[in-house]
Amino acid sequence: MRRTAGRTALGVPAAGPGTGPVAGPVAGPGTAAVADAPASPGGFAPTSASAPGPASVPEPVAVRQQLRTEFPFELPRGYVDESGTVHRDGVMRLATARDELIPLRDVRVQENPAYLSVVLLGRVITRLGTLPMVHDGIVENMFASDLAFLQDFYRQVNAEGHTRAAVECPHCSEPFEVELGGSRLGES
């Protein structure tokens, strides 16, 4: 079998057009690798200074993705505090293993396993309206529809992750996000 791709001095296939920077010299037509020159610290032999080669390609810059740990939400009805103020907008953070383990030692959860979600949500909701602090006592006094919403939101954020993907328009190259999964049963 005959290969048509060029090879470097060490026998590694050379990068073709559009495949990124070349890691070492390319031995092939129009280039010359110095065979008896000492290897550089990276293990590649230097090319001859007079040999025409590919133009200097800058190293690709590593793109650091940051993990999103907080997610805003708006309750369907809202929590009503003792003064009658309705609190609807809030923030939930990603749960840690500790967040899921500590409530299991709670006596209320041991007596009634359904209480687990109340204690857990009290740990991961970091803000709710203008309340100075959110705890399980606030969560247990929420309307049932808000509790169901928060349980679903918790599952979506922690178990499934988000279902949005960054894409680019093939016509105008404008970036935007699309929702890959539906938020209701049966949607996709």
N, C-alpha and C positions, 0 to 999 in steps of 0.2 A: 504494500500500500504506500502510495507516495503522498506526502503532505506538502501543501503549497504555502502554508503560513511561514513567515520568516522566523528564525530562532535567534536567541541571544547567545552570547559567548558561552554561557553555561548550559545551553540546550533547552532553556525554558522558552515556550512559544512567545513570540513578540506580540505586543498589543497591536491590534489592527486599527484602522481609522475609526474614530469615535468611541474607542474603548477606554480612554483615559490616558494618563501619563505613562510613559515607558519607564520601567524600573531600572533597566540597565541598557547597555549598548545593543544595538540590533545588528546582527551579522547578516548581511544580504546585499543585494545590488545597491551600490551607491554609498555603502558604509564599510568601515573597516575597524575591526576590534583588534586591539593589541594583545596578542596571545600570551607573550612572555612577560607582560607587565605585572607587577604585584597587584593582588586584589585589594580593593578598597575595604574599609571596615564593614560595609554592607555586603561584601562577598562578590561584587561585580568588578570586572576588570575595566579600567578607564578606556575611553575611546581615543583614537589618535586626534590630535588637535587640528590636523589639516583635513580630516575626513568630514565630508558633508553629512549631516545627520538631521534628525527631526528637530524642529524649532523647540526651544525651551518651553515646556509646558508647566505652568505653575501647579504646585501640589494642591490637591483638592482640600478644601477647608472642611473640617469635621463639623457637622451640624449637630448641635446639642439640643436634644428634645427635652423639654421640661415636663415633668409629671404634674398633671393637674390634680390637686388634692381637695379643692373646695368647689362646691356646685350650688349655685343659687336656685331657689325654688319659690313658688307662690302657692300658698294653700288655697284649696277651693272655697272654703268658708272663712277660715281664720280663727285663731285662738283669741278668746275674749278674756281679758284679765279682770281682776276684782274691781277696777274703776270703770269697766265698760269699754275700754279701748280694744279695738280689733287689730290683731297683729297677723299679717298675711305673708309678707316676704321674709325669707330666711336663707340661711346657708347651711349646707350639710358637708361635712368633711368625709374623706375616705375612712373606713373603719380599719382598725388594726386587729391583729389576732387577740391582743389584750382586751380590746373593746368587746369582742365576742366571747371571751372566756370569763371575765370578771362577773358579768351578770349571772352566770351559772351558779356562782356561790351565794347569790342573793337569796335570802330566805323566802321572799315573796315569789321569786321565780321557781324555787324548789317546791313551794306549795301549789303554785298555779303556773305551769309552763307557758300559758298564753301571755303572761306578764313579761316574758323575755323581750318582746319587741318594744315594749314601753321603756324598759330600762336601757336597752340598746340605743334606741332613738334619743333618749335623754343624754347619752354620752356623745353622740356624733353630730347633733345639731348644735352648731356653734353660735348661731344668731337667729333670732326670731323677732322681727319688728324692732321696737325700741326697748325690749326687755333687757335688763342688765345681765341676766344669766338664764340659761335654759337647762332644765333638769327633768328627771322622770316625773316629778310632781306636776309639771306643766304639761308634759305629753299625756299623762293619764286624764287630764281635764280637757283634752281636745275633743272636738266632734268626731264621730266615728268615720265620717267621710274624709276628714283631714288625716286621721290615723291611717286609714287604708291608702291614701295618697302617699304618705310618708313611707309606709312599708314597701310600696311598689317602687318608689323613688330610691330607697335604700338598696333594693335588689338590683335595680338598673345600674346604679353607680358602682356598687361593690362586687356583685356576682358576675354581671354581664359586661360591665364597662360601658362606655358610650358606643353608640352605633353610628357616629358621624365620621365621614371621611373627607379629607381635603382633596379636592380635584381641581382640574384646570379646564376651562372651556377649550375644546379643540379648534374653534374658529377664531376667537379673539384672545386666547391665552389668559383670560381673567380668572383668578383663583376664587373658589367658593366652596362651601360645604354641602354635602348631601347626606340625608338620613338613609342609612342602609336597612335598618329594621324598623318595623312599625312599633308604635307605643301601645297598641291595643292587641288583644288576642286576634289572630287571624290576619293581621296586617303584615306586610313584608316590604 
